[in-house]
């Protein structure tokens, strides 16, 4: 049997309707879906015909090894015509995409990557804090707070720094950023479960970043520091404000028209 095709679909960081039309249409044709832990379970409604397997990786928790996922992906492609590898956020941003592309290439299996909304963008939208600002916010850096060896590394590389997977490291992250030369009153924005109806946002001076730890405990968290964390029009100043819970309006479930056409 000839090998099938693998499509990497970026599901977005939270609610199911953040997926792109192209991603939804590929799901509607899938024979098998290998899904990340952070993908909204509601996305199963877009692929009721498919078999679903959970292969997600979560920080600090037991999860499938990347080598096991690579092998499963190759095996699945040899047994099914269309396999969707469903990844949270955007597959190209801290999604371990490189390893899986290499495994497929080595096996001679055709694939495609569908882009999506990454958590940094969802957090910026959630808090209405543009990551770039005209005349003063010209650069953005996306950084994972933890290295492959489990080390925390943070510095100063752009006008706005966004740190992924930082929820359990907020106190240490704040200390490293101060040591790297950021001012104590630099705006810091913390958003957990960005893009979900239960998202929480809180704003802090960088020197007080550790105070966000309890509020966001146990939740996927993105930390934005610098120009893009400041209030709109406030020239990077931080206002003293209580932590707040942001609630999104009710959104109707995704309907069938999203999947009625073949991908382009």
Secondary structure, DSSP 8 states (H G I E B T S, - for coil): ----EEEEEE-BSSSGGGS-HHHHHHHTT-SEEEE-TTS-GGGGGGGTTSEEEE----TTS----HHHHHHHHHHHHHH-SEEEEEESB-TTTTS-HHHHHHHHHHTT-EEEEE----HHHHHHHHHT--SSBTTTB--EEEEESB-TTS-B-----SSEEEEES-GGGHHHHHHHHHHTT--TT-EEEEEESTTSTT-EEEEEEGGGGGGGTTTTTTS-EEEEEEGGGS-TTSTT-------EE----------GGGGSS---
